[in-house]
Amino acid sequence: MTKILVYTKLEDTPQKQLVNGLADSTTIEFAVNLREEKVLQALSEATIVIGNAPVNHWNNPHNHVKFWQLDSAGFDQYKNLDLNFPIANMGDYYARNCAETIVTGLFSFYRGISDLVRLQKDKHWVGSKIRKQLQSIAGKKVVILGAGAIALYAREMLTAFGCEVILTARKNPEAEIHDKAELLKILPDTDAVINTLPGSAEKYVDSNFIEAMKNGSVYANVGRGNTTDEESLINALESGKLAGAILDVTEVEPLPVESKLWEMNQVILTQHSGGGDENEVSGKVNHFIKNVNKFLKAEQPDSLIDLNRGY
């Protein structure tokens, strides 16, 4: 009998969905229903772990674990763990929603939607005066950092609206640029940069990167907050070097109330909601079911990752 420990907090209905979707040869325990000491005992007996287990739960050897399915796309908190069994994340599950969020953010910025929402809240009619501030996204030159699923979906959407899109990545053949020095050379002619990078790209968008960007360009991040030097970004927004930013992620989350980003009208904050939708929990459980059943059938699970490499 294969023992499965589920860390993901699921209510009764998705718990039943998971139980019904897995093979009868499994027994499932939900950490949310157990005391701490019982969770650790269950972990020591589990063959499969589902969900984002606390880092400290991996401090002691767990000789029975053969497969770990995370419930997130990101996994920066686990980069120092040395585990010798296959681990999978949510892979492309959130990718299209993330792309829709960040592209919508760009549309909102260029078409002044965020400003118009504030004006509506204040019951302040400006009418034709705002028209001079509005831009079309058609014809914009957009660089996307990364060439994974989010980047590919974003390119598809932006290209359909007439943007020129360039992908950058170290090795991915989907990208046109594979060298940061080459990337820095084209930034002065780029209208918008979309960051989809993983957490392993610590401070990739640093002060030098931002300084190389086109005056009045826009920065958008739907990757990981630690990939951006946030202080340099704020300075560039305050000085007018950058016209605006769309941020689904920030260096610290929740964003501290004292952060200047809250008060900047040229910043759109989507609060790390980019991958979500109304069917998120059910869809996530279906992903668990598919991947665990693949493992149980001795098939390779989807979206296997390397904790140390960060992807």
Secondary structure, 3 states (H helix, E strand, C coil): CEEEEECCCCCHHHHHHHHHHCCCCEEEEEHHHCCHHHHHHHHHHCCEEECCCCHHHHCCCCCCCCEEECCCCCCHHHCCCCCCCCEECCCCCCHHHHHHHHHHHHHHHHCCHHHHHHHHHCCCCCHHHHHHHCCCCCCCEEEEEECCHHHHHHHHHHHHCCCEEEEECCCCCCCCECCHHHHHHHHHHCCEEEECCCCCCCCCECHHHHHHCCCCEEEEECCCHHHECHHHHHHHHHHCCEEEEEECCCCCCCCCCCCHHHHCCCEEECCCCCCCCCCHHHHHHHHHHHHHHHHHCCCCCCCECCCCCCC
